[in-house]
Amino acid sequence: MRSLPTALEHALRHDGEKLNLLMVRLGAMGDILRTVPPVRLLRRALPRATIRWVVDDRWRIVLDGLSDLDEIMVLPRRDWDRRARSPFGWPGLLREVGTLRARLRESRTDIVLDFHGNLRSGLIGWLSGAPVRLGYGGHQQKEGNRWFSTHHVAAGARRTPRMERNLDLIRALGLPDCPLPLGDLPLARAGAAGAARMIRELCGPSGSVAVISPGASAAQAHKKPPAAPLAAAARRLASRGVTPLIVWGPGEEPDARRVVELAPDESVLAPPTDLRALAALLARARLFVGGDSGPLHLACASGCPVIGLYGSTDPVVNGPWGVPSRSVSPASRVYTGIKRHDRRAGGFTGLDPEQVESAVDELLGETEDRA
């Protein structure tokens, strides 16, 4: 990577005095959560810097109340997409882009850290007018983003974990990359009372609970684990004295009910659970079991041990981070770290429920202190 301007190097060595930083990670939930620890490292190393974050409006809830940020700048993604679909919406869209550009320029950003790496995020960095726009190089770049970054971080191996890639941007500034800060999400604190009530009502006096998440968004349906291994996890958890709570969000109730139907005497169907309640549940849970989705990364951010089930996504690239964990995938599967190849490799075919049961036993034994 090219060297930084002398004034910025000086600010980085002196607690970030008069330094304005702009983080760009627009979505989705799991990716935002994997960006929070690197941003907390920035705040730890640069206590006098101003740190702003641009995020899609849908995911502002994940960042609200985060003390490491001075400002959250919200991109009205859904409204912009709606306007972009018709020429009649283009004039209004251009005005709003102009308004965003004015806000970005007013912030007098010195350094942009583009954790997203696509055309939209690159354009936001460019609109800021920052003299240094730090992004990924090589195969990490998408959709022409290379034209918007002034400094590129080497891409590294394709099967590099996402968290490591995010930390590469911190390392590129010469800042410490450890220890990785986790937990204490404002999101979890906001849902604490509701989660405590849910555990008390559904799980009895012991309060020993595990969270099983069977769903995935419609756009990420290929990440949705089959019901059988999740039900196997529920049965094994119940045999160990831990109540398996099957959680679900919008559109996921049928998936949750399928798991309960396969383990009717062992599992408990949760009421519809919003992100605040889910984060608070995970902060108290013995274990999380689910696919490569937002709730898995919310469990990591909440300090909850994780069993991740992987089919069409690479467990090395997208695996759990920062907590005791096991990643379970079909035994004979060979992953490449290239999305389009891994998605065509057979999904969850070959994933044995006994693998999941063994992972439950191992992780419960490893994390007895959360009992």
Buried (B, 14 or more C-beta within 10 A) or exposed (E): BEEBEEEBEEBBEEEBEEBBBBBBBBBBBBBBBBBBBBBBBBBEBBEEBBBBBBBBBBBBBBBEEBEBBBEBBBBBBEBBEEBEEEEEBEEEBEEBBEEBBEBBEEBEBBBBBBBBBBBBBBBBBBBBBBBBBBBBBEEBBBEEBBEBBBBBBEBBEBEBBBBBBBBBBBBBBEBEBEEBBBEBBBBBBBBBEBBBEBBEEBBEEEEBBBBBBBBBBEEBEBBBBBBBBBBBBBBBBBEBEBBBBBBBBEEBBEBBBBBBEBBEEBBBBBEEBBBBBBBBBBBBBBBBBBBBBBBBBBBBBBBBBBBBBBBBBBBBBBBBBBBBBBBBBBEEBEBEBEBEEBBEBBBBEEBBBEBBBBBBBEBBEEBEEBE
